[in-house]
Each structure stands twice: as C-alpha cells, then as structure tokens.
C-alpha cells in the first residue's frame, strides 16, 4: 500500500484544489480558453509559492 502511494506521488500529475468561489470562476473562464490559460498559470504560480512556504515552515527555515 505504501509503495503504491509513493509511486502515485512520483508518477502521477499533481491535482489542484481551489476554493468554491475560485472553482466557479474557473468554470466561467473555461468558456474562454485564452483567459483560462492565464488564470491557470496564475493559480499554479501561487500554488508553488504556497507550497514552498509550507515546506519552509516544516523544515524550520
């Protein structure tokens, strides 16, 4: 079981979870692909920043 979880973490793409309001906005922007690309890039940037901050807090740095 543990090996399956580790394999999934390494091999599977990450999933993005957004709050309900932002999820509604994503669905609305989905009608306009060019806007959707901008929105997703921005969400990914913020997610990476938050993940780095979280990891820094966990390691005490």
PDB file of N, CA, C and O in Angstrom, chain B, residues numbered from 101:
ATOM      1  N   UNK B 101       0.823  -1.184   0.000  1.00  0.00           N
ATOM      2  CA  UNK B 101       0.000   0.000   0.000  1.00  0.00           C
ATOM      3  C   UNK B 101       0.873   1.256   0.000  1.00  0.00           C
ATOM      4  O   UNK B 101       0.639   2.183  -0.776  1.00  0.00           O
ATOM      5  N   UNK B 102       1.869   1.277   0.868  1.00  0.00           N
ATOM      6  CA  UNK B 102       2.747   2.450   0.955  1.00  0.00           C
ATOM      7  C   UNK B 102       3.486   2.662  -0.361  1.00  0.00           C
ATOM      8  O   UNK B 102       3.649   3.798  -0.805  1.00  0.00           O
ATOM      9  N   UNK B 103       3.936   1.571  -0.989  1.00  0.00           N
ATOM     10  CA  UNK B 103       4.642   1.697  -2.257  1.00  0.00           C
ATOM     11  C   UNK B 103       3.730   2.280  -3.334  1.00  0.00           C
ATOM     12  O   UNK B 103       4.180   3.084  -4.150  1.00  0.00           O
ATOM     13  N   UNK B 104       2.483   1.893  -3.347  1.00  0.00           N
ATOM     14  CA  UNK B 104       1.534   2.421  -4.320  1.00  0.00           C
ATOM     15  C   UNK B 104       1.336   3.925  -4.124  1.00  0.00           C
ATOM     16  O   UNK B 104       1.220   4.673  -5.095  1.00  0.00           O
ATOM     17  N   UNK B 105       1.298   4.355  -2.882  1.00  0.00           N
ATOM     18  CA  UNK B 105       1.137   5.788  -2.605  1.00  0.00           C
ATOM     19  C   UNK B 105       2.369   6.552  -3.061  1.00  0.00           C
ATOM     20  O   UNK B 105       2.256   7.598  -3.701  1.00  0.00           O
ATOM     21  N   UNK B 106       3.550   6.029  -2.731  1.00  0.00           N
ATOM     22  CA  UNK B 106       4.793   6.703  -3.138  1.00  0.00           C
ATOM     23  C   UNK B 106       4.895   6.738  -4.651  1.00  0.00           C
ATOM     24  O   UNK B 106       5.262   7.768  -5.216  1.00  0.00           O
ATOM     25  N   UNK B 107       4.578   5.638  -5.321  1.00  0.00           N
ATOM     26  CA  UNK B 107       4.605   5.614  -6.786  1.00  0.00           C
ATOM     27  C   UNK B 107       3.648   6.644  -7.380  1.00  0.00           C
ATOM     28  O   UNK B 107       3.983   7.320  -8.353  1.00  0.00           O
ATOM     29  N   UNK B 108       2.472   6.758  -6.801  1.00  0.00           N
ATOM     30  CA  UNK B 108       1.498   7.731  -7.296  1.00  0.00           C
ATOM     31  C   UNK B 108       2.018   9.151  -7.102  1.00  0.00           C
ATOM     32  O   UNK B 108       1.842   9.995  -7.981  1.00  0.00           O
ATOM     33  N   UNK B 109       2.655   9.427  -5.967  1.00  0.00           N
ATOM     34  CA  UNK B 109       3.200  10.762  -5.723  1.00  0.00           C
ATOM     35  C   UNK B 109       4.280  11.115  -6.732  1.00  0.00           C
ATOM     36  O   UNK B 109       4.380  12.258  -7.179  1.00  0.00           O
ATOM     37  N   UNK B 110       5.087  10.119  -7.087  1.00  0.00           N
ATOM     38  CA  UNK B 110       6.196  10.373  -8.004  1.00  0.00           C
ATOM     39  C   UNK B 110       5.722  10.439  -9.457  1.00  0.00           C
ATOM     40  O   UNK B 110       6.171  11.297 -10.217  1.00  0.00           O
ATOM     41  N   UNK B 111       4.821   9.541  -9.844  1.00  0.00           N
ATOM     42  CA  UNK B 111       4.493   9.369 -11.256  1.00  0.00           C
ATOM     43  C   UNK B 111       3.250  10.116 -11.726  1.00  0.00           C
ATOM     44  O   UNK B 111       3.149  10.451 -12.906  1.00  0.00           O
ATOM     45  N   UNK B 112       2.325  10.377 -10.851  1.00  0.00           N
ATOM     46  CA  UNK B 112       1.057  10.993 -11.260  1.00  0.00           C
ATOM     47  C   UNK B 112       1.165  12.514 -11.247  1.00  0.00           C
ATOM     48  O   UNK B 112       1.908  13.076 -10.442  1.00  0.00           O
ATOM     49  N   UNK B 113       0.429  13.181 -12.133  1.00  0.00           N
ATOM     50  CA  UNK B 113       0.436  14.647 -12.098  1.00  0.00           C
ATOM     51  C   UNK B 113      -0.263  15.157 -10.847  1.00  0.00           C
ATOM     52  O   UNK B 113      -1.142  14.493 -10.297  1.00  0.00           O
ATOM     53  N   UNK B 114       0.130  16.322 -10.414  1.00  0.00           N
ATOM     54  CA  UNK B 114      -0.467  16.919  -9.226  1.00  0.00           C
ATOM     55  C   UNK B 114      -1.883  17.383  -9.537  1.00  0.00           C
ATOM     56  O   UNK B 114      -2.187  17.774 -10.664  1.00  0.00           O
ATOM     57  N   UNK B 115      -2.732  17.336  -8.542  1.00  0.00           N
ATOM     58  CA  UNK B 115      -4.090  17.834  -8.684  1.00  0.00           C
ATOM     59  C   UNK B 115      -4.188  19.183  -7.994  1.00  0.00           C
ATOM     60  O   UNK B 115      -3.530  19.431  -6.984  1.00  0.00           O
ATOM     61  N   UNK B 116      -5.014  20.043  -8.549  1.00  0.00           N
ATOM     62  CA  UNK B 116      -5.181  21.381  -7.991  1.00  0.00           C
ATOM     63  C   UNK B 116      -6.546  21.458  -7.330  1.00  0.00           C
ATOM     64  O   UNK B 116      -7.561  21.110  -7.933  1.00  0.00           O
ATOM     65  N   UNK B 117      -6.561  21.914  -6.095  1.00  0.00           N
ATOM     66  CA  UNK B 117      -7.806  22.120  -5.375  1.00  0.00           C
ATOM     67  C   UNK B 117      -7.961  23.610  -5.138  1.00  0.00           C
ATOM     68  O   UNK B 117      -7.061  24.264  -4.612  1.00  0.00           O
ATOM     69  N   UNK B 118      -9.107  24.137  -5.530  1.00  0.00           N
ATOM     70  CA  UNK B 118      -9.359  25.565  -5.352  1.00  0.00           C
ATOM     71  C   UNK B 118     -10.636  25.750  -4.536  1.00  0.00           C
ATOM     72  O   UNK B 118     -11.536  24.911  -4.588  1.00  0.00           O
ATOM     73  N   UNK B 119     -10.716  26.849  -3.780  1.00  0.00           N
ATOM     74  CA  UNK B 119     -11.946  27.123  -3.044  1.00  0.00           C
ATOM     75  C   UNK B 119     -13.149  27.221  -3.981  1.00  0.00           C
ATOM     76  O   UNK B 119     -12.993  27.419  -5.186  1.00  0.00           O
ATOM     77  N   UNK B 120     -14.334  27.083  -3.422  1.00  0.00           N
ATOM     78  CA  UNK B 120     -15.559  27.029  -4.238  1.00  0.00           C
ATOM     79  C   UNK B 120     -15.722  28.247  -5.137  1.00  0.00           C
ATOM     80  O   UNK B 120     -16.076  28.103  -6.307  1.00  0.00           O
ATOM     81  N   UNK B 121     -15.472  29.429  -4.618  1.00  0.00           N
ATOM     82  CA  UNK B 121     -15.661  30.628  -5.432  1.00  0.00           C
ATOM     83  C   UNK B 121     -14.688  30.650  -6.606  1.00  0.00           C
ATOM     84  O   UNK B 121     -15.067  30.967  -7.733  1.00  0.00           O
ATOM     85  N   UNK B 122     -13.426  30.308  -6.330  1.00  0.00           N
ATOM     86  CA  UNK B 122     -12.464  30.267  -7.424  1.00  0.00           C
ATOM     87  C   UNK B 122     -12.817  29.161  -8.412  1.00  0.00           C
ATOM     88  O   UNK B 122     -12.596  29.307  -9.614  1.00  0.00           O
ATOM     89  N   UNK B 123     -13.366  28.051  -7.909  1.00  0.00           N
ATOM     90  CA  UNK B 123     -13.792  26.976  -8.804  1.00  0.00           C
ATOM     91  C   UNK B 123     -14.886  27.449  -9.743  1.00  0.00           C
ATOM     92  O   UNK B 123     -14.897  27.096 -10.922  1.00  0.00           O
ATOM     93  N   UNK B 124     -15.807  28.246  -9.220  1.00  0.00           N
ATOM     94  CA  UNK B 124     -16.867  28.809 -10.065  1.00  0.00           C
ATOM     95  C   UNK B 124     -16.267  29.723 -11.122  1.00  0.00           C
ATOM     96  O   UNK B 124     -16.681  29.702 -12.282  1.00  0.00           O
ATOM     97  N   UNK B 125     -15.288  30.526 -10.716  1.00  0.00           N
ATOM     98  CA  UNK B 125     -14.628  31.408 -11.688  1.00  0.00           C
ATOM     99  C   UNK B 125     -13.916  30.605 -12.765  1.00  0.00           C
ATOM    100  O   UNK B 125     -13.953  30.968 -13.941  1.00  0.00           O
ATOM    101  N   UNK B 126     -13.270  29.519 -12.367  1.00  0.00           N
ATOM    102  CA  UNK B 126     -12.588  28.688 -13.359  1.00  0.00           C
ATOM    103  C   UNK B 126     -13.572  28.118 -14.373  1.00  0.00           C
ATOM    104  O   UNK B 126     -13.286  28.081 -15.570  1.00  0.00           O
ATOM    105  N   UNK B 127     -14.726  27.675 -13.896  1.00  0.00           N
ATOM    106  CA  UNK B 127     -15.728  27.159 -14.836  1.00  0.00           C
ATOM    107  C   UNK B 127     -16.218  28.261 -15.766  1.00  0.00           C
ATOM    108  O   UNK B 127     -16.423  28.026 -16.956  1.00  0.00           O
ATOM    109  N   UNK B 128     -16.404  29.458 -15.228  1.00  0.00           N
ATOM    110  CA  UNK B 128     -16.855  30.582 -16.058  1.00  0.00           C
ATOM    111  C   UNK B 128     -15.792  30.940 -17.094  1.00  0.00           C
ATOM    112  O   UNK B 128     -16.109  31.182 -18.259  1.00  0.00           O
ATOM    113  N   UNK B 129     -14.532  30.971 -16.665  1.00  0.00           N
ATOM    114  CA  UNK B 129     -13.454  31.302 -17.603  1.00  0.00           C
ATOM    115  C   UNK B 129     -13.188  30.179 -18.594  1.00  0.00           C
ATOM    116  O   UNK B 129     -12.571  30.409 -19.634  1.00  0.00           O
ATOM    117  N   UNK B 130     -13.644  28.970 -18.289  1.00  0.00           N
ATOM    118  CA  UNK B 130     -13.440  27.840 -19.183  1.00  0.00           C
ATOM    119  C   UNK B 130     -14.061  28.050 -20.547  1.00  0.00           C
ATOM    120  O   UNK B 130     -13.655  27.413 -21.520  1.00  0.00           O
ATOM    121  N   UNK B 131     -15.035  28.930 -20.630  1.00  0.00           N
ATOM    122  CA  UNK B 131     -15.661  29.231 -21.919  1.00  0.00           C
ATOM    123  C   UNK B 131     -14.715  30.025 -22.820  1.00  0.00           C
ATOM    124  O   UNK B 131     -14.891  30.067 -24.038  1.00  0.00           O
ATOM    125  N   UNK B 132     -13.727  30.644 -22.217  1.00  0.00           N
ATOM    126  CA  UNK B 132     -12.770  31.451 -22.973  1.00  0.00           C
ATOM    127  C   UNK B 132     -11.381  30.877 -22.732  1.00  0.00           C
ATOM    128  O   UNK B 132     -10.749  31.166 -21.716  1.00  0.00           O
ATOM    129  N   UNK B 133     -10.910  30.062 -23.670  1.00  0.00           N
ATOM    130  CA  UNK B 133      -9.676  29.314 -23.473  1.00  0.00           C
ATOM    131  C   UNK B 133      -8.488  30.235 -23.223  1.00  0.00           C
ATOM    132  O   UNK B 133      -7.640  29.920 -22.387  1.00  0.00           O
ATOM    133  N   UNK B 134      -8.404  31.335 -23.904  1.00  0.00           N
ATOM    134  CA  UNK B 134      -7.251  32.219 -23.726  1.00  0.00           C
ATOM    135  C   UNK B 134      -7.216  32.805 -22.318  1.00  0.00           C
ATOM    136  O   UNK B 134      -6.136  33.012 -21.765  1.00  0.00           O
ATOM    137  N   UNK B 135      -8.383  33.076 -21.730  1.00  0.00           N
ATOM    138  CA  UNK B 135      -8.420  33.568 -20.346  1.00  0.00           C
ATOM    139  C   UNK B 135      -8.066  32.426 -19.395  1.00  0.00           C
ATOM    140  O   UNK B 135      -7.366  32.627 -18.403  1.00  0.00           O
ATOM    141  N   UNK B 136      -8.554  31.236 -19.706  1.00  0.00           N
ATOM    142  CA  UNK B 136      -8.307  30.083 -18.856  1.00  0.00           C
ATOM    143  C   UNK B 136      -6.814  29.808 -18.722  1.00  0.00           C
ATOM    144  O   UNK B 136      -6.344  29.466 -17.637  1.00  0.00           O
ATOM    145  N   UNK B 137      -6.065  29.953 -19.809  1.00  0.00           N
ATOM    146  CA  UNK B 137      -4.615  29.732 -19.741  1.00  0.00           C
ATOM    147  C   UNK B 137      -3.961  30.711 -18.771  1.00  0.00           C
ATOM    148  O   UNK B 137      -3.070  30.328 -18.013  1.00  0.00           O
ATOM    149  N   UNK B 138      -4.391  31.957 -18.790  1.00  0.00           N
ATOM    150  CA  UNK B 138      -3.831  32.973 -17.890  1.00  0.00           C
ATOM    151  C   UNK B 138      -4.186  32.649 -16.447  1.00  0.00           C
ATOM    152  O   UNK B 138      -3.335  32.713 -15.560  1.00  0.00           O
ATOM    153  N   UNK B 139      -5.448  32.301 -16.218  1.00  0.00           N
ATOM    154  CA  UNK B 139      -5.913  32.005 -14.859  1.00  0.00           C
ATOM    155  C   UNK B 139      -5.187  30.788 -14.291  1.00  0.00           C
ATOM    156  O   UNK B 139      -4.739  30.819 -13.145  1.00  0.00           O
ATOM    157  N   UNK B 140      -5.065  29.725 -15.069  1.00  0.00           N
ATOM    158  CA  UNK B 140      -4.398  28.526 -14.581  1.00  0.00           C
ATOM    159  C   UNK B 140      -2.924  28.775 -14.306  1.00  0.00           C
ATOM    160  O   UNK B 140      -2.381  28.265 -13.326  1.00  0.00           O
ATOM    161  N   UNK B 141      -2.277  29.548 -15.155  1.00  0.00           N
ATOM    162  CA  UNK B 141      -0.866  29.866 -14.920  1.00  0.00           C
ATOM    163  C   UNK B 141      -0.713  30.641 -13.613  1.00  0.00           C
ATOM    164  O   UNK B 141       0.220  30.395 -12.850  1.00  0.00           O
ATOM    165  N   UNK B 142      -1.621  31.567 -13.358  1.00  0.00           N
ATOM    166  CA  UNK B 142      -1.568  32.347 -12.124  1.00  0.00           C
ATOM    167  C   UNK B 142      -1.820  31.456 -10.904  1.00  0.00           C
ATOM    168  O   UNK B 142      -1.129  31.582  -9.893  1.00  0.00           O
ATOM    169  N   UNK B 143      -2.798  30.563 -10.993  1.00  0.00           N
ATOM    170  CA  UNK B 143      -3.077  29.648  -9.879  1.00  0.00           C
ATOM    171  C   UNK B 143      -1.889  28.736  -9.605  1.00  0.00           C
ATOM    172  O   UNK B 143      -1.561  28.467  -8.450  1.00  0.00           O
ATOM    173  N   UNK B 144      -1.242  28.261 -10.671  1.00  0.00           N
ATOM    174  CA  UNK B 144      -0.088  27.389 -10.489  1.00  0.00           C
ATOM    175  C   UNK B 144       1.056  28.160  -9.817  1.00  0.00           C
ATOM    176  O   UNK B 144       1.732  27.622  -8.940  1.00  0.00           O
ATOM    177  N   UNK B 145       1.271  29.404 -10.221  1.00  0.00           N
ATOM    178  CA  UNK B 145       2.324  30.217  -9.623  1.00  0.00           C
ATOM    179  C   UNK B 145       2.078  30.409  -8.124  1.00  0.00           C
ATOM    180  O   UNK B 145       2.990  30.244  -7.314  1.00  0.00           O
ATOM    181  N   UNK B 146       0.862  30.753  -7.769  1.00  0.00           N
ATOM    182  CA  UNK B 146       0.525  30.946  -6.356  1.00  0.00           C
ATOM    183  C   UNK B 146       0.614  29.635  -5.584  1.00  0.00           C
ATOM    184  O   UNK B 146       1.054  29.619  -4.434  1.00  0.00           O
ATOM    185  N   UNK B 147       0.203  28.546  -6.205  1.00  0.00           N
ATOM    186  CA  UNK B 147       0.279  27.242  -5.545  1.00  0.00           C
ATOM    187  C   UNK B 147       1.709  26.839  -5.257  1.00  0.00           C
ATOM    188  O   UNK B 147       2.009  26.335  -4.175  1.00  0.00           O
ATOM    189  N   UNK B 148       2.598  27.058  -6.219  1.00  0.00           N
ATOM    190  CA  UNK B 148       4.009  26.730  -5.999  1.00  0.00           C
ATOM    191  C   UNK B 148       4.599  27.593  -4.888  1.00  0.00           C
ATOM    192  O   UNK B 148       5.391  27.113  -4.076  1.00  0.00           O
ATOM    193  N   UNK B 149       4.212  28.865  -4.853  1.00  0.00           N
ATOM    194  CA  UNK B 149       4.704  29.775  -3.814  1.00  0.00           C
ATOM    195  C   UNK B 149       4.217  29.312  -2.439  1.00  0.00           C
ATOM    196  O   UNK B 149       4.991  29.277  -1.482  1.00  0.00           O
ATOM    197  N   UNK B 150       2.933  28.957  -2.343  1.00  0.00           N
ATOM    198  CA  UNK B 150       2.380  28.484  -1.074  1.00  0.00           C
ATOM    199  C   UNK B 150       3.020  27.170  -0.642  1.00  0.00           C
ATOM    200  O   UNK B 150       3.281  26.967   0.544  1.00  0.00           O
ATOM    201  N   UNK B 151       3.274  26.281  -1.593  1.00  0.00           N
ATOM    202  CA  UNK B 151       3.910  25.003  -1.278  1.00  0.00           C
ATOM    203  C   UNK B 151       5.327  25.226  -0.762  1.00  0.00           C
ATOM    204  O   UNK B 151       5.744  24.580   0.200  1.00  0.00           O
ATOM    205  N   UNK B 152       6.067  26.129  -1.388  1.00  0.00           N
ATOM    206  CA  UNK B 152       7.424  26.427  -0.930  1.00  0.00           C
ATOM    207  C   UNK B 152       7.400  27.004   0.486  1.00  0.00           C
ATOM    208  O   UNK B 152       8.232  26.641   1.318  1.00  0.00           O
ATOM    209  N   UNK B 153       6.453  27.896   0.763  1.00  0.00           N
ATOM    210  CA  UNK B 153       6.341  28.477   2.100  1.00  0.00           C
ATOM    211  C   UNK B 153       5.992  27.396   3.126  1.00  0.00           C
ATOM    212  O   UNK B 153       6.539  27.379   4.229  1.00  0.00           O
ATOM    213  N   UNK B 154       5.092  26.508   2.761  1.00  0.00           N
ATOM    214  CA  UNK B 154       4.695  25.423   3.658  1.00  0.00           C
ATOM    215  C   UNK B 154       5.870  24.518   3.968  1.00  0.00           C
ATOM    216  O   UNK B 154       6.087  24.146   5.121  1.00  0.00           O
ATOM    217  N   UNK B 155       6.634  24.160   2.938  1.00  0.00           N
ATOM    218  CA  UNK B 155       7.811  23.297   3.136  1.00  0.00           C
ATOM    219  C   UNK B 155       8.856  23.994   3.987  1.00  0.00           C
ATOM    220  O   UNK B 155       9.508  23.356   4.813  1.00  0.00           O
ATOM    221  N   UNK B 156       9.024  25.303   3.793  1.00  0.00           N
ATOM    222  CA  UNK B 156       9.991  26.053   4.590  1.00  0.00           C
ATOM    223  C   UNK B 156       9.585  26.057   6.069  1.00  0.00           C
ATOM    224  O   UNK B 156      10.434  25.937   6.952  1.00  0.00           O
ATOM    225  N   UNK B 157       8.278  26.196   6.330  1.00  0.00           N
ATOM    226  CA  UNK B 157       7.805  26.158   7.719  1.00  0.00           C
ATOM    227  C   UNK B 157       8.030  24.791   8.333  1.00  0.00           C
ATOM    228  O   UNK B 157       8.373  24.692   9.510  1.00  0.00           O
ATOM    229  N   UNK B 158       7.840  23.730   7.550  1.00  0.00           N
ATOM    230  CA  UNK B 158       8.006  22.376   8.075  1.00  0.00           C
ATOM    231  C   UNK B 158       9.450  22.073   8.416  1.00  0.00           C
ATOM    232  O   UNK B 158       9.732  21.368   9.385  1.00  0.00           O
ATOM    233  N   UNK B 159      10.365  22.606   7.621  1.00  0.00           N
ATOM    234  CA  UNK B 159      11.787  22.334   7.868  1.00  0.00           C
ATOM    235  C   UNK B 159      12.394  23.326   8.855  1.00  0.00           C
ATOM    236  O   UNK B 159      13.561  23.205   9.227  1.00  0.00           O
ATOM    237  N   UNK B 160      11.612  24.291   9.269  1.00  0.00           N
ATOM    238  CA  UNK B 160      12.089  25.251  10.252  1.00  0.00           C
ATOM    239  C   UNK B 160      12.880  26.400   9.652  1.00  0.00           C
ATOM    240  O   UNK B 160      13.559  27.134  10.370  1.00  0.00           O
ATOM    241  N   UNK B 161      12.794  26.558   8.322  1.00  0.00           N
ATOM    242  CA  UNK B 161      13.587  27.608   7.679  1.00  0.00           C
ATOM    243  C   UNK B 161      12.769  28.691   7.279  1.00  0.00           C
ATOM    244  O   UNK B 161      13.267  29.668   6.719  1.00  0.00           O
TER     245      UNK B 161
END
